[in-house]
Amino acid sequence: MDLTEELKSQFPIGKFLKPPLLQSSESILGPLFFNPKPETLTLLSSSKTLCPHPLFSPPPKLTLSRFLSTSSSSLLPSTSTSIASQFDDVGTHQHPNGSLSDQDYNRLRLLYCPLNNTAIAFFPTGDNNDQLGFLVISAKGSRFDVLSDEDDAVFTVVNRLNGRIRGILVNPVEEFYSAFQGNSLVNVGYLLAFTMYSVHWFSVKVSKASESTIKPVVSYLGFKLFKTCSVVGACWSPHLPEESVVLLQSGDLFMFDVNGRESKGKRLRVSWTDDDLSSSQSCAWLGVEFSWHPQILIVARMDAVFLVDFRCDDCNVSLLAKIDMLNLYAPVEKELFHAFSKADSDGFHFVLASDSLLVLCDVRRPLMPVLQWAHGLDKPSYIVSFRLSELRSNSRDNRLEWANESGFGIMLGSFSNCEFSLFCYGPSLPGQGGPFASEISKIFKSLYAWELPSGLLLSGCDCQCGSCLVREEFSKDALPVWIDWHQKKDIVLGFGIVDSNLSALFHEADEFGGFTLIRLMSSGKLEAQRYCASRDPIKKFEPAHGASMLHFENNLLCCMGGMDYRFRKTYKYLKFDYLSAHLGGNLTELLDSKMKNSFDGLQQKCSLSIEFHEILCEKLNVCGFSRFRTSPDISIVFGDISLPSSVCEVALKRIWACLPMELLQLAFSRYAEILEVCSDEKASLEFSVVPDLPQLPPFFLRKHFCRSSKWSQKFQRSDAIVGPVLPLPILVTLHELHNGCPYSQEVGKFSSEEELNIRCDEVMQVASEMAVSDSAAKSHNDHAVSLADDRDDLWVDSQKSKPFIWYNPTAFECTMRDDNHAFKDTVFSNFISKVPERPSSPKDKADGIALNLFDDLCPIALKYDDCTTNITPPELKTFNVLKRQFSRWQDGFSPYREFCTRFNLKKQRK
């Protein structure tokens, strides 16, 4: 059946037994399978600086959004739900693969320098992958020679980027030979690296250090920071090597020119239609590439591809491809484009990869695929094309010269799944279809698929036989849910194909040719290996057959430092059953079940010495606790306010003040007595010291205890108190179980979070009466009951100014959303602060009390640990000069003036 070219392209290769655009001829095309040669495997470099640091997203089934969603019983369930939904949105819109991880990009880029037959390998490095590292690869005889920094370390660019690198692109500068004279630096190419919100440009220059090596100099040209939208991708211009284009997630395009010492950019005025913008809200952008003209771009989205022509003043946008054009053999309602790249054949062709199909398109034939393959890969996300002459270089068989020069290859796959395939295509085979068909093919240049797609083993060390593949899948299933199998396997993070001229110096000619691959492994290895064209694919790789592909002893992707860890790693496993019960709202039931067999409860477990009991009681009494009171006065809590405290913090102080001394003895302890209870020396027991300044918990700005310090050894022998060693929800629940409800009765009705909400309502009601209120600080419960009758001392007096202010900082004016409801987290955003008591006369300052001097500089009351510090007259004179300068700044700062005016806060001027 004779079909037109348009109809032939509608039959994907791999979906039919004999698709019309599939050609096969071993004598003309030659072998198109590429197998690694084990004996050519060469280790170029091995360093921890090459090993990426946590590059994968949270493990499967334990994502951040899932954790926040399952923590809905915490203090702010609506907040956790809102944050979780925001993370889900980020994964959908900003990352096409639905993951926050950025591992699916090529982390290795090779810049070839023809003059000395060397290649510069660029890759991300640093503790956060925020630096550029590079090595120089050259030939020494028939062996690889790697030029590195001192102690075999990689070269690093001094400039740190504004985040983790998510893409590296190089653009060689051709024909620089004439400018290469003496030891002068010559520009051999440009480099672009982008993070999530910034793009950085570099120039790569070399100097002739010897006959066979070059010393690269990477110069920083500048950067562009995008504050409102993330970067999707970028591309270099093949026409003008200094130009590049950046695509943002909003669809905005920016063009930059790095010709000179700095980069210059402009925003391209793209006239997207309303339909285009509405679709972009639900589908993420994929990337951008230059077309056949330096002012024509191809911009891809997950559902469509556009041609952007800005040769005229008005930018023209036309549709090149839509996901709907795949509706014959793909479920369009679930199908999306996931990878996009420019084809290596010319400036007219580009390739797209969807969930099930690989599509070759032509800008001259909109909405009409040129070729289609059923790729059979799981979530492909990376695509790159080569000329067949690059893949079958250095061949002894000259009969394949036509196929090598005319054919192309497309590599498609995913670094996260470690699966890649090769798709070959080219023009019609000579001599097929008669002389008339040959002449027609020369005019229209019809393209055909050459043979069926073949798998490509990038790692070069995995066996692909059935038994090994099944063994690997069983090993993945056997891992715990909190371990990602990527952390147990040495996978390929990036690769590059060495130029054929440089590759010929390392390896002898193969029968059908091949290519030399340099790859970056997750273990920190940089390897090189030769791949040769073969008639049959490799099925059983003997060096790796039967060996486990998952390394259970080494966690390859979890090294956190740039240096080798010389000591044996040990792991301690902690039980989070109480935390899990608290997050799930089952803390009362868990504590009740733990206490069923100990009816005497707390008294049996409280075995403190009499001496320490007296010290602890004295310390807690100083902090504001009382052993004999049953219900604390609210004035104690408000009197403890020094620094600005949120409503939630004041409510927590209120709850701490309600706890009896028996429970407080469980909450605080000496470190030496903790060691007696926990005899395991390997356990990490680090608590903060209870401050000497009288105050109720939660304590603010405490000294953190460290076991390794000399001070801690002295601290262990003293009577200083640490704590709390038990969290407040457990103490409150124990209090309720011990004094409130009988064991195993009414269990489940009490909630520490509900108790905190009640206390927050009380604090807000009292604050509305005792504090000068800001209009933005309003109670979230209009039905709260006044607590004025519960106070022994009535603080509110119409004849006197109120001792507190109650306000909402501008930085916290945010609204959270839960489903269709909007609310404000008032217990965290509303603050209560004490108005400082101004001295009645300047006599205090004349007496030399230094700490009172700062009262004039701050509108809130301050407390200090040491109140005996004096100040000398020269120091006072210097302080007054600085004070006047600071006061002038305060008077010129409008937000501060408005704050003082709103609450009638007057500073004491000297």
Secondary structure as UniProt FT lines:
FT   HELIX           5..8
FT   TURN            9..10
FT   TURN            14..15
FT   TURN            20..21
FT   STRAND          22..23
FT   HELIX           26..29
FT   STRAND          33..36
FT   HELIX           38..40
FT   STRAND          42..46
FT   HELIX           48..50
FT   TURN            60..61
FT   HELIX           64..70
FT   TURN            71..73
FT   HELIX           77..93
FT   TURN            96..97
FT   STRAND          109..113
FT   TURN            114..117
FT   STRAND          118..125
FT   TURN            127..128
FT   STRAND          131..140
FT   TURN            141..142
FT   STRAND          143..147
FT   HELIX           150..152
FT   STRAND          155..156
FT   STRAND          167..172
FT   HELIX           177..179
FT   TURN            182..183
FT   STRAND          186..194
FT   STRAND          198..207
FT   STRAND          215..225
FT   STRAND          231..236
FT   TURN            241..242
FT   STRAND          243..248
FT   TURN            249..250
FT   STRAND          253..257
FT   STRAND          264..268
FT   HELIX           274..280
FT   TURN            281..282
FT   STRAND          285..290
FT   TURN            294..295
FT   STRAND          296..301
FT   STRAND          304..309
FT   STRAND          316..322
FT   HELIX           323..326
FT   TURN            327..329
FT   TURN            332..334
FT   STRAND          337..342
FT   STRAND          349..354
FT   STRAND          357..362
FT   TURN            363..364
FT   TURN            366..367
FT   STRAND          371..374
FT   STRAND          382..387
FT   HELIX           388..391
FT   HELIX           398..400
FT   HELIX           401..406
FT   STRAND          408..414
FT   TURN            415..418
FT   STRAND          419..427
FT   TURN            430..431
FT   HELIX           434..444
FT   STRAND          447..450
FT   STRAND          454..455
FT   HELIX           466..478
FT   TURN            481..482
FT   HELIX           485..488
FT   STRAND          492..497
FT   HELIX           500..503
FT   TURN            504..506
FT   STRAND          514..521
FT   TURN            522..523
FT   STRAND          525..534
FT   HELIX           542..544
FT   TURN            545..546
FT   TURN            556..557
FT   HELIX           577..583
FT   TURN            584..585
FT   HELIX           587..595
FT   TURN            596..597
FT   TURN            599..601
FT   HELIX           602..605
FT   HELIX           610..623
FT   HELIX           634..639
FT   STRAND          645..646
FT   HELIX           647..658
FT   HELIX           661..667
FT   HELIX           671..677
FT   TURN            681..682
FT   STRAND          688..689
FT   TURN            707..708
FT   HELIX           710..717
FT   HELIX           728..735
FT   HELIX           736..740
FT   TURN            743..744
FT   TURN            747..748
FT   HELIX           752..770
FT   STRAND          771..773
FT   TURN            775..776
FT   TURN            782..783
FT   HELIX           788..790
FT   TURN            798..799
FT   STRAND          804..807
FT   HELIX           810..812
FT   STRAND          816..818
FT   TURN            819..820
FT   STRAND          821..823
FT   HELIX           826..829
FT   STRAND          831..834
FT   HELIX           843..846
FT   TURN            847..848
FT   HELIX           850..857
FT   HELIX           873..892
FT   HELIX           894..902
FT   TURN            903..904
//
